[in-house]
Amino acid sequence: MVKKTVLTHPVLSTELRTQILGKNKRRQVGLFGGTFNPVHTGHLVMADQVGNQLGLDKVCFMPDATPPHVDKKSAIAAKYRVEMLAAAISGNPMFDLELCEVERGGISYSYDTVAYLKHKHPDTDYYFIIGADMVNYLPKWHRIDELVKMVQFVGVKRPGYTPRTTYPVLWVDAPKLEITSTAIRKRVANGESIHYLVPDAVAAYIEKEGLYRE
């Protein structure tokens, strides 16, 4: 009886095993920034659609400390906005929180944030999610020409906005829900229902903390 010779190569087998397990695969992570004052159902639908259509590993909700807009929003403390986000995303394993802007404080420039995250996670490709209405403002973004080389912008289509720009934007279709944080704050202040406009856990948190009453 002739014995079969089995050739082994520990280094090669380890490499193959690593490839099979996908350990060399770069992570694909969406960044969804905003004030989230408060987070609402429209935000969640938008993030879920982008994450699933692009096959992302994670979509990270990234609340800002101070929005870098000329018409600055009057936002409640980051503590409340972060806790509402945590409550809203708890049921979706694809969702996560990225708190680097809140922890850094001050005005949140996307260039600084992306540079920090790419340095911290060199194995990750980032997709910056924005609404179609925000695409028109890209020329005014801080260091935009450098930023577009660092991250893939994802524009979510919406009625009334033409999906056209000179910047490299990946366009995604998603149901558009006519819900705004401004309208929710007004409804709370007027004692009106926000049921289904925000997750139940967020509505309960707003009630418990007495937010947006004035």
Secondary structure per residue as TSV (DSSP state, phi and psi in degrees):
chain	resnum	aa	ss	phi	psi
A	1	M	-	360.0	128.2
A	2	V	-	-91.4	125.4
A	3	K	-	-75.8	139.6
A	4	K	-	-80.8	136.1
A	5	T	-	-91.8	125.1
A	6	V	-	-103.6	118.8
A	7	L	-	-88.0	133.1
A	8	T	-	-123.6	148.7
A	9	H	-	-146.0	93.2
A	10	P	H	-52.5	-41.1
A	11	V	H	-67.0	-47.1
A	12	L	H	-62.9	-44.2
A	13	S	H	-63.6	-35.0
A	14	T	H	-66.3	-42.1
A	15	E	H	-63.1	-44.8
A	16	L	H	-64.3	-41.8
A	17	R	H	-62.3	-39.7
A	18	T	H	-63.2	-42.5
A	19	Q	H	-65.4	-42.3
A	20	I	H	-62.8	-39.5
A	21	L	H	-77.1	-9.2
A	22	G	T	77.4	19.6
A	23	K	T	-72.6	-18.1
A	24	N	T	-91.1	-3.9
A	25	K	S	-70.3	131.7
A	26	R	-	-73.5	139.0
A	27	R	E	-74.8	142.1
A	28	Q	E	-112.8	112.0
A	29	V	E	-126.8	130.1
A	30	G	E	-88.4	142.7
A	31	L	E	-114.9	119.4
A	32	F	E	-118.1	96.3
A	33	G	E	-91.1	159.9
A	34	G	E	163.8	175.1
A	35	T	-	-82.7	-32.8
A	36	F	-	51.7	63.7
A	37	N	T	-123.5	64.2
A	38	P	T	-101.1	172.7
A	39	V	-	-64.2	142.8
A	40	H	-	-136.4	177.1
A	41	T	H	-59.8	-35.9
A	42	G	H	-59.9	-40.6
A	43	H	H	-60.2	-44.9
A	44	L	H	-67.1	-41.4
A	45	V	H	-63.5	-45.0
A	46	M	H	-59.7	-48.3
A	47	A	H	-65.1	-40.5
A	48	D	H	-65.4	-42.5
A	49	Q	H	-64.4	-45.1
A	50	V	H	-63.5	-46.9
A	51	G	H	-59.1	-44.1
A	52	N	H	-74.6	-40.8
A	53	Q	H	-67.5	-33.0
A	54	L	H	-95.3	-4.6
A	55	G	T	65.5	39.6
A	56	L	-	-75.6	151.5
A	57	D	S	-73.6	-37.6
A	58	K	E	-147.7	152.7
A	59	V	E	-122.0	116.7
A	60	C	E	-99.7	121.7
A	61	F	E	-78.4	128.2
A	62	M	E	-126.2	86.9
A	63	P	E	-67.8	142.4
A	64	D	-	-90.5	161.1
A	65	A	S	-84.9	-55.5
A	66	T	B	-135.9	114.8
A	67	P	-	-65.7	135.2
A	68	P	-	-84.3	44.3
A	69	H	-	-101.7	154.4
A	70	V	S	-65.3	-44.0
A	71	D	S	-92.1	76.6
A	72	K	-	-58.8	136.1
A	73	K	-	-80.9	147.7
A	74	S	-	-89.7	97.1
A	75	A	-	-103.5	148.3
A	76	I	-	-72.5	170.8
A	77	A	-	-55.7	145.3
A	78	A	H	-57.3	-32.6
A	79	K	H	-53.6	-46.9
A	80	Y	H	-69.3	-41.3
A	81	R	H	-65.8	-39.2
A	82	V	H	-66.3	-43.8
A	83	E	H	-66.7	-35.3
A	84	M	H	-67.1	-39.6
A	85	L	H	-62.5	-45.1
A	86	A	H	-58.9	-40.8
A	87	A	H	-68.2	-38.3
A	88	A	H	-69.6	-35.3
A	89	I	H	-98.4	1.2
A	90	S	T	-61.4	-24.5
A	91	G	T	-92.2	1.7
A	92	N	-	-119.7	110.2
A	93	P	T	-65.4	-16.6
A	94	M	T	-78.5	-22.3
A	95	F	E	-86.2	149.1
A	96	D	E	-153.0	171.8
A	97	L	E	-109.0	141.0
A	98	E	-	-123.8	112.2
A	99	L	-	-106.9	18.2
A	100	C	H	-62.7	-35.0
A	101	E	H	-72.1	-40.5
A	102	V	H	-64.0	-42.7
A	103	E	H	-68.6	-32.5
A	104	R	H	-74.7	-35.0
A	105	G	-	75.8	174.3
A	106	G	S	72.9	-166.3
A	107	I	B	-70.7	135.7
A	108	S	-	-99.4	105.9
A	109	Y	-	-96.7	130.0
A	110	S	H	-60.7	-34.8
A	111	Y	H	-59.1	-48.1
A	112	D	H	-62.8	-39.7
A	113	T	H	-65.3	-48.3
A	114	V	H	-65.4	-40.3
A	115	A	H	-60.3	-42.3
A	116	Y	H	-63.9	-45.9
A	117	L	H	-68.3	-38.1
A	118	K	H	-67.2	-34.3
A	119	H	H	-69.9	-38.6
A	120	K	H	-74.3	-34.5
A	121	H	-	-128.0	75.1
A	122	P	T	-66.0	-12.2
A	123	D	T	-92.7	11.3
A	124	T	E	-120.9	136.6
A	125	D	E	-100.1	132.1
A	126	Y	E	-108.0	142.8
A	127	Y	E	-121.0	115.9
A	128	F	E	-93.1	113.6
A	129	I	E	-91.6	125.7
A	130	I	E	-139.0	154.7
A	131	G	E	-74.7	158.7
A	132	A	H	-58.2	-33.0
A	133	D	H	-66.1	-28.4
A	134	M	H	-79.2	-21.0
A	135	V	H	-59.3	-37.8
A	136	N	T	-63.6	-20.5
A	137	Y	T	-92.6	-3.4
A	138	L	G	-53.2	-39.2
A	139	P	G	-58.5	-21.2
A	140	K	G	-93.5	-3.7
A	141	W	S	-69.7	147.0
A	142	H	T	-61.6	120.6
A	143	R	T	53.8	44.9
A	144	I	H	-63.1	-37.5
A	145	D	H	-64.3	-29.5
A	146	E	H	-82.9	-37.0
A	147	L	H	-62.8	-40.2
A	148	V	T	-67.4	-16.3
A	149	K	T	-87.0	-11.8
A	150	M	T	-101.6	-21.2
A	151	V	S	-146.0	152.1
A	152	Q	E	-93.5	116.8
A	153	F	E	-77.6	139.1
A	154	V	E	-120.8	118.6
A	155	G	E	-100.3	130.5
A	156	V	E	-96.7	117.9
A	157	K	-	-63.8	149.0
A	158	R	-	-151.8	153.1
A	159	P	T	-58.7	140.2
A	160	G	T	91.0	-5.3
A	161	Y	-	-123.2	124.0
A	162	T	-	-78.7	124.5
A	163	P	-	-74.5	74.5
A	164	R	-	-143.7	131.5
A	165	T	-	-160.7	157.2
A	166	T	S	-81.8	-10.2
A	167	Y	S	-89.8	154.0
A	168	P	-	-74.7	91.0
A	169	V	E	-111.8	131.1
A	170	L	E	-91.0	120.5
A	171	W	E	-94.9	139.0
A	172	V	E	-131.0	139.2
A	173	D	-	-88.3	139.4
A	174	A	-	-153.5	147.6
A	175	P	-	-58.3	133.7
A	176	K	-	-97.9	116.4
A	177	L	-	-101.3	123.9
A	178	E	-	-77.7	69.9
A	179	I	-	-125.9	134.2
A	180	T	-	-129.6	152.2
A	181	S	H	-64.4	-35.2
A	182	T	H	-60.2	-45.9
A	183	A	H	-64.4	-37.5
A	184	I	H	-65.8	-43.2
A	185	R	H	-60.8	-40.0
A	186	K	H	-66.2	-40.0
A	187	R	H	-65.3	-41.4
A	188	V	H	-63.0	-45.0
A	189	A	H	-61.5	-31.4
A	190	N	T	-90.5	2.6
A	191	G	T	73.5	24.7
A	192	E	-	-96.6	158.5
A	193	S	-	-70.3	140.1
A	194	I	-	-118.5	19.7
A	195	H	B	-60.0	133.2
A	196	Y	T	75.1	-15.4
A	197	L	T	-79.3	-29.6
A	198	V	B	-131.1	158.5
A	199	P	-	-58.7	151.3
A	200	D	H	-55.0	-38.9
A	201	A	H	-64.6	-34.1
A	202	V	H	-72.3	-42.4
A	203	A	H	-60.1	-41.6
A	204	A	H	-66.1	-37.6
A	205	Y	H	-67.2	-43.3
A	206	I	H	-60.0	-42.2
A	207	E	H	-66.0	-45.6
A	208	K	H	-62.3	-42.2
A	209	E	H	-89.1	-7.2
A	210	G	T	66.5	37.1
A	211	L	T	-78.8	152.9
A	212	Y	T	61.4	22.9
A	213	R	-	-75.4	-27.2
A	214	E	-	-113.9	360.0
